[in-house]
Amino acid sequence: MTKIVVGLSGGVDSSTAAAILHHQGYEVVGVTLWLMKGKGQCCSEGMVDAARLCEELEIPHHIVDSRDLFQENIVDYLVEGYGAGITPLPCSQCNRAVKFGPMLRYAKEELGIDAIATGHYARISHNPETGRYELRRAADLSKDQSYFLYDLPQDVLAHVHFPLGDQTKTETRRVAAEFNLHTAEKPESQDLCLIEAHGSMRDFLDKYLAPKPGDIVDQSGRVLGQHDGIHHYTIGQRRGIGVAAAEPLYVVGIDVGRNQVIVGDRASVHQPECTVQRVNWVSIATPSGPIRAFVQPRYRATPVPATLVPLNDDATRLKITFDEPQFGITPGQAAVWYDGDGQDATRGDRVLGGGIIEVHP
Ligand SMILES: Nc1ncnc2c1ncn2[C@@H]1O[C@H](COP(=O)(O)OP(=O)(O)OP(=O)(O)O)[C@@H](O)[C@H]1O
């Protein structure tokens, strides 16, 4: 029997992924990474639900204390990033540095198992012509998580299964009910796990970063108001600026040196281009020259056509020029590029690569 480790968060998706693989005849071992204290997914509640699921399926369950890894790679990364005036993206970083790599290592080294599965909505296929593992959008585009998985290296993708990639969330709930899983009716997690655990990103950051008042200025430097710390602001933000104006104001920039939040009208939040770093090439090999692709500059953004030009030999830094200027290009977030526009899989749904947006020059 083929053995496989399934990452269990205690939610309906990973429960169903485990049940499907178990039903298909895999010898499933449940692994829950203990990421932080508190209630919610990935915390105490999630661990109990995961343990109960393993009891229902009569499979072994391992809990791996990953709190230090989570603290270093996610909590510190977020606090440092927000403190420096950027808006870091924790989920792709968590997938690469906390979940997939370490879980695969644990599976291999501690359990002698070389395959892992999760309840992510995305698809992986092997291309025999290029020898690469290609990452594709989920069949259920409304649940697609490929954006958060762009940073997985080939040697990890080669060992990963996504049993839910071809089905819709409604089907997942139906399958969970058919298998009588106690998690079948469990409500959807609405937010980032950290936000669920702390109430809001503001509450989370306020635990680590002291208030540091400064000026809110317009693009000519005129002082319009006061802020209580640049870490409470992100590019494109409209709410909570607290400055009265005839036209709605948006955050267009954060000047760390001057401790200023710069605001302007909606048009000034549009950028014709940006640069990205720490690029990971996924479904295609590192290109030696410019390529055209559909770039998704934020999780829920529509992918838009753009030209990508490598800025170094190994194409780990790129300049992206959008065909049309884009709203809210935010340093710290990931830009992920696909071979299609995400509206129709027949026009291309492969993740070609992705990288972290750098601070605007
Ligand atoms: N603490 C954890 N330990 C092990 N695996 C995890 C953990 N958290 C998440 N995963 C895996 O990553 C997948 C996606 O996680 P995400 O946080 O997006 O949860 P989700 O989509 O709400 O899924 P679920 O319903 O399973 O919680 C989960 O389905 C699970 O397989």
The ligand as an SDF file (V2000), in Angstrom:
LIG
                    3D

 31 33  0  0  0  0  0  0  0  0999 V2000
   -1.3480   23.4190   10.9570 N   0  0  0  0  0  0  0  0  0  0  0  0
   -1.3530   22.6540    9.8790 C   0  0  0  0  0  0  0  0  0  0  0  0
   -0.7690   21.4390    9.8800 N   0  0  0  0  0  0  0  0  0  0  0  0
   -0.7520   20.6520    8.7770 C   0  0  0  0  0  0  0  0  0  0  0  0
   -1.3210   21.0040    7.6250 N   0  0  0  0  0  0  0  0  0  0  0  0
   -1.9190   22.1930    7.5520 C   0  0  0  0  0  0  0  0  0  0  0  0
   -1.9830   23.0780    8.6720 C   0  0  0  0  0  0  0  0  0  0  0  0
   -2.6510   24.1820    8.2950 N   0  0  0  0  0  0  0  0  0  0  0  0
   -3.0020   24.0050    7.0060 C   0  0  0  0  0  0  0  0  0  0  0  0
   -2.5660   22.8050    6.5500 N   0  0  0  0  0  0  0  0  0  0  0  0
   -2.7710   22.2350    5.2080 C   0  0  0  0  0  0  0  0  0  0  0  0
   -2.8600   23.2810    4.2570 O   0  0  0  0  0  0  0  0  0  0  0  0
   -4.1330   23.2520    3.6030 C   0  0  0  0  0  0  0  0  0  0  0  0
   -4.6240   24.6480    3.2880 C   0  0  0  0  0  0  0  0  0  0  0  0
   -4.6230   25.4040    4.4570 O   0  0  0  0  0  0  0  0  0  0  0  0
   -5.5540   26.6540    4.6480 P   0  0  0  0  0  0  0  0  0  0  0  0
   -5.0570   27.3700    5.8230 O   0  0  0  0  0  0  0  0  0  0  0  0
   -5.6940   27.3240    3.3490 O   0  0  0  0  0  0  0  0  0  0  0  0
   -6.8970   25.9760    5.1220 O   0  0  0  0  0  0  0  0  0  0  0  0
   -8.3050   25.7610    4.5190 P   0  0  0  0  0  0  0  0  0  0  0  0
   -8.3750   26.0200    3.0530 O   0  0  0  0  0  0  0  0  0  0  0  0
   -9.2380   26.4330    5.4270 O   0  0  0  0  0  0  0  0  0  0  0  0
   -8.3680   24.1790    4.6620 O   0  0  0  0  0  0  0  0  0  0  0  0
   -8.9620   23.3470    5.8490 P   0  0  0  0  0  0  0  0  0  0  0  0
  -10.4520   23.3490    5.6050 O   0  0  0  0  0  0  0  0  0  0  0  0
   -8.3530   22.0030    5.6930 O   0  0  0  0  0  0  0  0  0  0  0  0
   -8.5480   24.0620    7.1020 O   0  0  0  0  0  0  0  0  0  0  0  0
   -5.0580   22.5070    4.5500 C   0  0  0  0  0  0  0  0  0  0  0  0
   -6.1120   21.8960    3.8400 O   0  0  0  0  0  0  0  0  0  0  0  0
   -4.1050   21.4860    5.1660 C   0  0  0  0  0  0  0  0  0  0  0  0
   -3.9450   20.3550    4.3320 O   0  0  0  0  0  0  0  0  0  0  0  0
  1  2  1  0
  2  3  1  0
  2  7  2  0
  3  4  2  0
  4  5  1  0
  5  6  2  0
  6  7  1  0
  6 10  1  0
  7  8  1  0
  8  9  2  0
  9 10  1  0
 10 11  1  0
 11 12  1  0
 11 30  1  0
 12 13  1  0
 13 14  1  0
 13 28  1  0
 14 15  1  0
 15 16  1  0
 16 17  2  0
 16 18  1  0
 16 19  1  0
 19 20  1  0
 20 21  2  0
 20 22  1  0
 20 23  1  0
 23 24  1  0
 24 25  2  0
 24 26  1  0
 24 27  1  0
 28 29  1  0
 28 30  1  0
 30 31  1  0
M  END
$$$$
